Amino acid sequence: MNARRRQLIQMILNGHTRFKLKEAEEVFGVGERTLRYDLDTVADWLHTKGVTLEHLSGQGVWELAGDPDPVQLEQIHEELNRQGRSVSTKERLFFILHELLLAEDWLTLRELAEELEVSKATVVQQMDHAESWTASFHLQLERTRQGFRLTGSERNKRMAILSIIGQLEELWDSMNPLPYINWFHLKLRELEESEALIYEALPDKGIPSTFYYVWALHLERTRASCPIQGERSPENLPEWFTRLWEDLCRQTGTTVSSDEMAFAFHYLKATSSIFSETRLSVQDTAFFSFLEKIEVRMGLTGTSEKQRNELYHEWQALQYGQAHRIQTVHPLRQKIEDQYPFILFHLWETLQEDTEQPARLTVDMIIPLVICMAVIYEKASFENERYKVWVVCPRGLAASRLLTVTLMKHFPQIDVKRTISISELEEETGWEKPDFIVSSVSLPASPCPYVTVKPVMTEEEIKKIAHFIEESGHRNDSLLAGDSRSAVHALIPPERIMIYAPVEGEGLGPVLRAGVSMLEQAGITAPGFLEDIERTVLEKDYLYEIVPGLLFIHTHSDHVYRAGFSLVQLPEPFQRGERIHSTAILFMATPDKQAHLPQLQYLYQLLTNEACMNAILDWKRLSKR
């Protein structure tokens, strides 16, 4: 919707309800053909909002049929205001893609430039990016003298359009993008009615907005004579889904198509937008194998039943998406890559090992699993310094409570997870074992370490527990197991690790440039970051080892795009007086005070793991360069 068309709409809504083409030519200084095309576009656009602009054939006149109601006016003005603001480069890319995906014929460079209100050169600049973006959906961008067009199956075009809607929703802070894009075959009122029916009928834990987008796109494309054909029927299509789809078709006067319904179900199930009631079973060995591998890689223990069920739900969705070739570009991918690269690394490696067809797996497909794992990791990181404890006290509820509150008062590092009876303890077969048990009676058959105390604890018994904790050690320390190289590479990829042998007497400057250059090449920092580091380290002499042998370099800087680390390993140690004797230098960049925190939590695990620390400090064990 360019500026001239927006002005036409404003004039129509502000009382100029009847247009003669000849008069409008003088107002806008353009030809009749251009204005006729503009008014056709405006009429189609207003029609989607429930407002009719009629063309009186043979008279060269356009006339508004009836006055819009206040609600319609408010919605139209809101959209005009949004379309009138400046558009970011990313938004422009998605608008270009959207126009190409919906076009039934060639789109000229002039048409695209005019629609987006930018120069032709600006459109051309983004075409390479548009081509690579659509290639992930097996769509081909054709460029000829006629213009541009995308070729490929309707199914792949639908998945691309739905991904664009998700991207716009994220860019616009979860606002429904449908009223602001050109879907000419839909009416605002019928969309509102469909949305209300979906929200009312969709079972709990489903995502109504995604269902609504899939349904609205179905309406738009089938009315444009672009149906989906040859879709494989789902094996177990839920009755509620069939009923809701048929009700929506009846409400909008649409013919029920089994192919359309099958695609909608496949897409919604693969994107976790409809919830499966399947409960986690110990017989699902594939999932438990995956879970065990990722827990070992991540250093996680004691995931709760609720967490495992949530992971299982996303894992099933991933398997379903692979089986039915559902492709998406996840709107949160960039943020997840920036905040949780180590989780993404471990999940990708694990799934690549387990999947039967690794070529079908994409990073975007596993982002929901990464998000689910990030929730578990954040909770585990918060609890890592607390001991999970059960209390066993057969002397009654009051005595159990007294023992519990006494423990919490004197030992803030203790988290009492359960108060349990002896009979319950004997029957316990669950996953969530405690670090140890505090009991008022002896427990010779206990499956976990335990310490005995009186229900009313004395000073001596408080010391006894403190000594027990000190001697037993924290079970969550040094959690990372398995290959220390993979554990380190999850946070600091090999391309951001190098061996550097400084020339004697040249100082720290070349090492700083080497470490910062890797961050810059990875797109983490801008050129000005090096100057900020040199000012902090060389001028202010701000140097310290985060652990013995590992020098830590960081500073406040406005030249950082996202959080990240690089590592320079030294064949000969860097020494500064008696306090610094470093064989490796770790560089950290962060755009603000929060962005690096998830990565710092993972770094803490590396630093408290002997094998990982040895790999970081000894260039022979880690770096390939």
C-alpha positions, 0 to 999 in steps of 0.5 A: 500500500503505497503513499498515494493509495493511502492518501486515496483511502484517507480522502474516501474515509474523510468524506470524499466518497465519490471519485471521478478519475479525471479529477483525481488525475489533477490532484495526484499528477498521474495518468488515468491508467495508474489511478485506475490500477490504484483504485482497483487495489484500494477497492480490494483492500477495503473489501477485506475490511468489510467496506465496499468501494464500487466502480460505476462502469462506463462513468469513470466514477468510484463511489463508497457504498454506505458509511463504515462503522466506527470499529471498521474506521478505527481498524483501517486508520490503525493499519494505515498508520502502521503502513505509513511508518518506516520499514526495517530491512528485515521487514522489507525482506518479508514483504518482498517474499510475501508478495512473491509467494502470493503472486499468481504471475510475474511481478515486475521490479517496478511493481515491487518497488512501488508497493514497498515505496523504495527504489528499484535498487533497494529491491534488487539488493534484497533479492539474493537474500530472498532467494536463499531464504526461499531455497530452504522451502525448495522454492526457486526464484526466477529472474527474467525480463518479465520480472520475478516469480517463485516456483514450487509446490503450493505446500512449500509456499504455504509453509513459507508464508506461515513462517513469514507470518511468525517472523512478522508476529515476532517483529511486531511484538506478538501482534496479529499481522493478518490485517496488515498484509495483502490477502484480498480474498478474506473479509475482516468480519469472517476472520473475526468469526473464525477466530472466535470459533477456534478459540472456543473449540480448540482443546487446552494447551493448543495454540489458537493463533497458529491454528487461526493463521493456518485456517486463514491461509487455507481460505486465502489460497483456496479462494485464489484457486491454489489448493493443496493436493495429494496430501497424505492422510493422518493415521489418527485424525482426532474427532475434535479436529475434524469437527472444528474444521468442518464447522469452520468450513460451514461458517465460511461457506467453504467446501471441506477438502481432505487434503487441506485438512490433512496438511493443516493437521500435519503442520499444527502437530509438527509445530506443537500447536495442537497438544497430544495427550500421549503420556511418556512411557518407559517403552519409548526407548528412543526418547529415553536414549536421547534424554540420557545422552543430552543429560550427560552432555549438559550435565543435568540430573534429576529432571522432573516428570513435568519437564520430561513430559514437556520435552517428550511433547516437543521431541514427538513433534520433531519426529512427526515434522521429519516424517511428514516433511514439515519445514519452518523458519523459527522466529526465535532462532537468532535469539536462541543462537545468541543466548543458548549456543551451547544448548543448541550445539549439544542438541544438534549433535545428539539428534544428528547421531540418533535421527535416521535421516539427518539430512532432513533435520534443520536448526529451525526444526529443533528450536522448540526443543532448545527452548524447552531444554533452556527452561530446564537448564535455567532452573537447574542453574538456579538450583545447582548450588543447593542440595536437594534433600528429603526428610524422613521423620516417623514421629509425626507431621509436627516433628517433620515440619520442625526438622524441615524448618530447622534445616532451612534456617541453618542451611540456606544451601539445602532445598527440602524437596519432600517429607517422606515416610519410611514405607514411601522411601522403600517403594520409591522408584522415581527419577528425582533422587535427592543429594542426600536424606536427613532422617531421625531414624537409621535407614540401612536400606536407603537408596541414597546417602543419609545422615541421622539427627534428632527431630529437635536438632541440637548445636552438635547435630547442626555441626554434624550435618555441616560436616556431612555436607563438607565430606560428601561434596556437592553432587552438582559440581563438575557435572559435565561428563563425556568428551571435554572437547565437545563440552568446550566447543558448545560454548566456544566453537573451534573457529573461535579458538586459536593457538598464538605464540607471541614474539618475546617482548611484543607485549599483550597487544597482538594477543588482544588483536588475535582474540578480538579478530575471531569475535569480529569475524563471527559477527559478534563485535564491531571494529570499535570493540578492539579499541575499547578492549585495549583501553581497558586492558593496556591503558587501565591495566585491568587484568585478572585470572578468572581461575588459575591459568586462565586470563579473562578479558572483557569490557563495557562496549557499545560495539557488540552485537551479541554475546559470545566468547573466543579463546587464545591458547598460549604455548608459553604462559603469559606472566605479569608479576606473581599474580598472573601466570596464564596459558590461555586467554578467554575473551567475552563480549556482551551487548548488555548486562543480561545477554551473556548470563546463560552462557556464563552459567555454562562457563561456570560448569566448564570452569568447575570441571577438571577435564574441561579446564585441562582442555582449555588451559592446554593447547595440545588437548583442544585446539586444532589450529 
